[in-house]
């Protein structure tokens, strides 16, 4: 029934539900909130630190690619595609009980958009700006929507670390998986420290 309520009520339901959970399971609830806050703080630090380090690279350094591999420009381009796709997925999932998300052809997206011919500074700033917005979005999605158990999902196909179809999952898992994928690609450019 929640999916038919008006927007304002829907958000309110999440807050009220969180409040009830807090009353019933105070310790558990505080632990969950603490975990999420800590995750968001690390996500924020990843964006800020990586932005500085990426901007310190030259246009030439960012354009170099080894045979069969993406250049730093193309990797950041791929991360912009990932942010754009997951932005849609996260917002849509806040209103649904399932987690069935459209996929996208990652190689084809990078090739078509010719990220290699764009300015490195512009790409890094777009990547950082988009992720700052995603950080904000995740911080305002009702906790109930993040922790809702979703039996119908396709994270066996669209997640970085796949979840078996028969195992229920959550939007919280998917958000953390998104950031894990981002860190994986940042490490390819910046080395192991991220
Ligand atoms: Ni990837």
Boltz pocket constraint, residues with backbone or C-beta under 6 A from the ligand:
constraints:
  - pocket:
      binder: B
      contacts: [[A, 78], [A, 181], [A, 185]]
      max_distance: 6.0
